[in-house]
Amino acid sequence: MNEHKNALMTNHYSRLLDDLRNRNLFRRCRTVSGPQGPKVTVDGRRVILMCSNNYLGLADHPALAQATSRVALDMGIGAGASRLISGTMELHCELERRLAKFKRAERCVLFNSGYQANVGVISAITGKNDVIYSDELNHASMIDGARLSRAGVRVYPHLDMERLDNMMRTETIEGRKVIITDGVFSMDGDPAPIRELVELKNRYGAQLIVDEAHATGVIGPGGRGLVAQYGLEESVDVVVGTLGKALGSFGAFAVGCTEIVEWLINTARSFVYTTALPPPVVAASLAALDIIEQEPERIEALKWAASYMRERMANEGLNVENGKIPIIPLVVGNAQKALDFASELLEEGVFCQAIRPPSVPEGTSRLRITVMASHTRDHLDRAIDAIAGIARKLGVIAK
């Protein structure tokens, strides 16, 4: 009987996997050997890395490694328990203080990943009588947080403030209205209209949650993010950020007023019911903050690289907008073409993954190109030449 059940289960998942393969949506992990630098080893070959979120090049920085090693020797590896049991260590408190100061907020609470932060924050702040207004291209973690909240969810077209205004104006509800949005959208690299969102929040007495995973350490004064760029720190209720992208470490955080953060500590299930971040990882994040504050030229180098990459790609005839955000989408259409593009690019010595549904809408499969402060002009030129050549070969741009 058990063998029969196992066979049925195996056949079920085999059919599902075959369906993914038939639709060119099957995924596998590419193994990178060695540290996450501007060049990495993939399948035994040294290639230029053009798909990492290691924006400031800190993931392999010696200062982070040294801080991690020192704390590992002094304090051990694991925190041993959740934060509300015995897992809160002085390093956690220090990092929360530093991040609150960095983000110009009253309080901060750490989470174990950006996904856990968004799921925990959104589901703790909203409930069944509330309505969430969510940009249609928000990250999956925001979407899942909204689903778990039991609130009503209204999805507005991407960046369409007129439609959002109309939705909020015409709906009467028992509870609260809450707007959730990415700060910089992870697949398109475009920023949210923070000023307009704050205006709508104030107009309808709503709350506003902004995920700055791809903005923290990347844009704004001192890399403090998109909300800080507009000087609206006091107007956004919760800002979520990550430690695993520009800061080169791991984990995430949420900042806001004292009352909201205390509420999250008490009710965000992804905080309450998980073991605290390991002390060496927290030490790496503290070292990353030191570097960001002491070496602002890294952020300027990132802006230059993004601007240079975008301008040169546009000059090659690729459909890329000018700007300084390091996420550069090159939409090619169907999933198979995106896979072919990525495969040929790897052969040319450039590693950039194909992004396909459900990460992006149907018909918009793409290369999600990202630059880092550690990329040299030569790295960028070689990548652009390879991308443009393959784009012409595959008919993405005219020959």
C-alpha positions in Angstrom: 0.0 0.0 0.0 2.8 2.5 0.9 4.6 1.7 -2.3 1.4 2.4 -4.2 1.0 5.7 -2.4 4.6 6.7 -3.0 4.3 5.8 -6.7 1.1 8.0 -7.0 2.9 10.9 -5.3 6.0 10.5 -7.5 3.9 10.5 -10.6 2.0 13.5 -9.5 5.1 15.6 -9.0 6.7 14.2 -12.2 3.7 15.5 -14.2 3.9 18.9 -12.5 7.6 19.2 -13.2 7.1 18.1 -16.8 4.6 20.8 -17.2 7.1 23.4 -16.0 9.7 22.1 -18.5 7.2 22.1 -21.3 6.4 25.8 -20.6 10.2 26.7 -20.2 9.6 27.5 -16.5 11.7 24.8 -14.9 14.4 26.3 -12.7 17.6 25.0 -11.3 20.3 26.5 -9.1 23.6 27.6 -10.8 26.5 26.9 -8.5 29.0 29.7 -8.0 32.4 28.7 -6.7 34.3 31.2 -4.5 33.3 34.6 -3.2 30.6 36.9 -4.6 32.7 39.4 -6.4 32.5 41.2 -9.8 33.7 38.0 -11.4 32.8 34.5 -10.2 33.5 30.9 -11.2 30.5 29.2 -12.8 30.8 25.6 -14.1 34.6 26.0 -13.9 34.8 29.2 -15.9 35.5 32.8 -14.7 32.7 35.0 -15.8 31.5 38.6 -15.1 28.7 38.5 -12.6 25.8 40.7 -13.7 22.8 39.4 -11.7 23.8 39.8 -8.1 22.2 42.1 -5.5 25.6 42.7 -3.9 25.3 46.3 -5.1 28.1 47.8 -3.0 30.4 44.9 -3.4 30.5 44.2 0.4 29.6 40.5 0.4 33.3 39.5 0.1 34.7 42.6 1.9 37.5 41.7 4.3 36.1 43.9 7.1 32.8 41.9 7.1 34.8 38.6 7.1 37.0 39.8 10.0 34.0 41.0 12.0 32.3 37.7 11.5 35.4 35.6 12.5 36.0 37.7 15.6 32.5 37.4 16.9 32.3 33.7 16.0 35.3 33.1 18.2 34.1 35.4 21.0 30.4 34.6 21.1 29.8 31.4 19.1 27.7 30.8 16.1 24.1 30.4 17.0 21.8 32.6 19.1 20.2 29.5 20.5 16.6 30.7 20.7 14.0 33.1 19.5 14.4 36.8 20.4 11.6 36.6 23.0 13.1 33.6 24.8 16.9 33.9 25.3 18.0 34.8 21.8 18.3 38.6 22.1 22.0 39.4 22.4 23.6 42.8 22.8 24.7 42.6 19.2 21.1 42.4 18.1 20.2 45.5 20.1 23.2 47.4 18.8 22.3 46.7 15.2 18.7 47.7 15.8 19.9 51.0 17.3 22.3 51.6 14.4 19.7 50.9 11.8 17.1 53.1 13.5 19.6 55.9 13.5 20.6 55.2 9.9 17.0 55.3 8.8 16.1 58.3 11.0 13.4 56.3 12.8 12.5 55.9 16.5 12.8 52.1 16.7 13.9 49.1 14.7 13.3 45.4 14.9 15.4 42.7 13.1 13.9 39.8 11.0 15.7 36.8 9.6 15.1 37.6 5.9 13.3 40.2 3.7 10.6 37.6 3.1 10.0 37.1 6.8 10.0 40.8 7.4 7.3 41.6 4.8 5.2 38.6 5.8 5.5 39.5 9.5 5.0 43.2 9.2 2.0 43.2 6.9 0.1 40.3 8.6 0.7 41.9 12.0 -0.4 45.4 11.1 -3.5 44.5 9.1 -6.5 42.4 9.9 -9.8 41.1 8.6 -11.7 44.5 8.8 -8.9 46.4 7.0 -8.2 46.8 3.3 -4.7 46.6 1.7 -3.9 48.5 -1.5 -1.1 46.8 -3.2 0.9 47.7 -6.4 0.5 44.9 -8.9 4.2 44.4 -9.2 5.0 44.2 -5.5 7.4 41.5 -4.4 6.0 38.1 -3.6 6.7 38.6 0.1 4.4 41.6 0.2 1.7 39.7 -1.7 2.0 36.7 0.7 1.9 39.0 3.8 -1.3 40.6 2.5 -2.8 37.1 2.0 -1.9 36.0 5.5 -3.3 39.2 7.0 -7.0 38.2 6.3 -7.5 41.8 5.2 -9.3 42.6 2.0 -6.7 43.2 -0.8 -7.1 45.6 -3.7 -4.5 45.5 -6.4 -3.9 48.7 -8.3 -2.1 49.0 -11.7 1.7 49.5 -11.4 2.5 53.0 -10.3 -1.1 54.2 -11.2 -1.8 56.9 -8.6 -5.0 58.1 -10.3 -6.4 54.6 -10.1 -5.3 54.1 -6.5 -6.9 57.5 -5.6 -10.2 56.4 -7.1 -10.1 53.0 -5.4 -9.4 54.6 -1.9 -12.0 57.4 -2.5 -14.9 55.1 -3.4 -14.5 52.4 -0.8 -16.0 52.6 2.6 -14.7 50.1 5.1 -15.0 49.3 8.8 -11.2 49.1 9.5 -8.2 50.9 8.2 -6.8 51.5 4.7 -3.1 50.4 4.3 -1.0 51.0 1.2 1.9 48.6 0.6 4.6 49.1 -2.1 8.1 48.3 -3.1 10.4 51.3 -2.9 12.5 50.2 -5.9 10.7 47.4 -7.8 13.0 44.4 -7.9 12.3 43.2 -11.5 11.9 46.6 -13.2 14.2 48.8 -11.2 11.7 51.7 -11.2 11.0 53.7 -8.0 7.7 54.1 -6.3 6.1 57.6 -6.4 6.7 58.1 -2.6 5.5 61.8 -2.5 2.1 60.9 -4.2 1.7 57.8 -2.0 2.2 59.9 1.1 -0.3 62.4 -0.2 -2.9 59.7 -0.7 -2.1 58.2 2.7 -2.8 61.6 4.4 -5.9 62.3 2.3 -7.6 59.0 3.3 -6.2 58.5 6.8 -4.3 55.4 5.7 -1.1 53.8 6.7 1.9 53.3 4.3 4.4 50.4 4.3 7.4 50.7 2.0 9.8 47.9 1.3 13.3 49.4 0.6 15.1 46.1 0.0 16.6 47.4 -3.3 16.9 51.1 -2.1 18.7 50.7 1.2 22.4 51.4 0.6 21.7 52.2 -3.0 19.9 55.6 -3.3 19.1 58.6 -1.1 21.5 60.6 1.2 24.2 58.3 2.5 22.3 55.3 0.9 19.5 55.7 3.4 16.9 54.9 0.8 14.1 56.3 -1.4 12.0 57.6 1.6 15.0 59.5 2.8 15.7 60.9 -0.7 12.4 62.8 -0.4 12.8 63.6 3.3 9.6 61.7 4.2 10.9 59.5 7.0 8.3 60.8 9.4 5.4 60.3 6.9 5.9 56.6 6.2 4.6 54.3 8.9 6.9 51.4 8.3 10.0 51.0 6.2 11.3 47.5 5.6 14.9 46.9 4.5 17.3 44.1 3.9 20.8 43.3 5.1 21.5 40.8 2.4 21.7 43.0 -0.7 23.7 46.3 -0.6 24.9 45.6 2.9 26.4 42.3 1.9 25.3 40.3 4.9 22.0 38.5 5.8 18.7 39.3 7.4 16.3 42.2 7.3 14.6 44.9 9.5 11.6 47.1 9.9 11.7 50.7 11.3 8.9 52.9 12.5 7.6 54.6 15.6 8.1 53.0 19.0 4.5 51.8 19.3 4.5 50.1 15.9 7.8 48.3 16.5 6.6 47.1 19.9 3.5 45.8 18.3 5.6 43.9 15.7 7.8 42.4 18.5 4.7 41.2 20.2 2.6 40.0 17.2 4.7 39.4 14.0 4.7 35.7 13.9 7.9 35.5 11.7 9.7 37.4 14.5 8.2 35.7 17.5 8.5 32.1 16.3 12.0 31.9 14.8 15.5 31.6 16.2 17.4 34.9 16.3 20.0 35.9 13.7 23.4 34.3 14.4 25.8 36.7 16.1 28.5 36.6 13.4 25.9 37.6 10.8 24.8 40.5 12.9 28.5 41.6 13.3 28.9 41.6 9.5 25.9 43.9 9.1 27.4 46.3 11.7 30.7 46.3 9.8 28.7 47.0 6.5 27.1 50.0 8.1 30.5 51.3 9.1 31.7 51.0 5.6 28.7 52.8 4.1 29.1 55.7 6.5 32.9 55.9 6.1 33.1 55.3 2.3 30.3 57.2 0.6 32.3 56.9 -2.6 31.0 53.3 -2.9 27.5 54.6 -3.4 28.7 57.1 -6.0 30.6 54.4 -7.8 27.4 52.3 -7.9 25.5 55.3 -9.4 28.2 55.9 -12.0 28.2 52.2 -13.0 24.4 52.1 -13.3 24.3 55.3 -15.3 27.2 54.2 -17.6 25.6 50.7 -18.2 22.2 52.2 -19.0 23.6 54.9 -21.3 25.8 52.5 -23.3 23.1 49.9 -23.6 20.7 52.5 -24.9 23.3 53.7 -27.4 23.5 50.1 -28.7 19.8 50.2 -29.5 18.6 48.3 -26.4 15.3 49.4 -24.8 16.8 50.8 -21.6 16.0 54.0 -19.8 18.6 56.4 -18.4 19.0 56.5 -14.6 21.1 55.6 -11.7 19.3 52.6 -10.3 21.4 49.4 -10.7 18.6 47.1 -11.7 18.3 47.1 -15.5 15.6 45.0 -17.1 16.0 43.8 -20.7 12.7 42.4 -21.7 12.9 39.8 -24.5 9.3 38.4 -24.4 8.9 34.6 -24.2 10.6 32.4 -21.7 12.5 30.3 -24.2 14.1 33.3 -25.7 15.2 34.6 -22.3 16.7 31.2 -21.5 18.6 31.1 -24.9 19.8 34.7 -24.2 21.2 33.8 -20.8 22.8 30.6 -22.0 24.6 32.3 -24.9 25.6 35.1 -22.6 27.3 32.7 -20.2 29.2 31.2 -23.2 30.4 34.8 -23.8 31.7 35.0 -20.2 28.8 37.0 -18.6 26.6 35.4 -16.0 23.0 36.9 -16.0 20.0 34.7 -15.3 16.8 34.6 -17.3 13.8 35.8 -15.2 10.5 34.2 -16.1 6.9 33.9 -14.8 5.8 33.9 -12.0 8.6 36.3 -11.1 7.4 38.6 -13.9 4.1 38.8 -15.8 3.5 36.5 -18.8 5.1 37.7 -22.0 7.8 39.8 -20.2 10.5 37.3 -19.6 13.8 39.1 -19.4 17.4 39.4 -18.3 17.5 41.2 -15.0 20.9 42.9 -15.3 22.4 44.4 -12.1 25.6 46.3 -11.7 27.8 46.6 -8.6 30.1 49.3 -7.3 33.0 46.8 -7.7 32.5 46.5 -11.5 35.2 48.2 -13.5 34.6 50.0 -16.7 36.2 47.0 -18.5 33.7 44.6 -16.8 30.8 46.8 -17.9 32.1 47.3 -21.5 32.7 43.5 -22.0 29.2 42.8 -20.6 27.5 45.4 -22.8 29.3 44.2 -25.9 28.2 40.6 -25.3 24.6 41.6 -24.5 24.3 43.8 -27.6 25.8 41.1 -29.8 23.4 38.4 -28.6 20.5 40.8 -28.7 21.1 41.4 -32.4 21.5 37.7 -33.1 18.2 36.8 -31.3 16.3 39.7 -32.9 15.8 41.6 -29.6 17.2 44.6 -31.4 17.7 45.3 -35.1 21.0 44.1 -36.6 
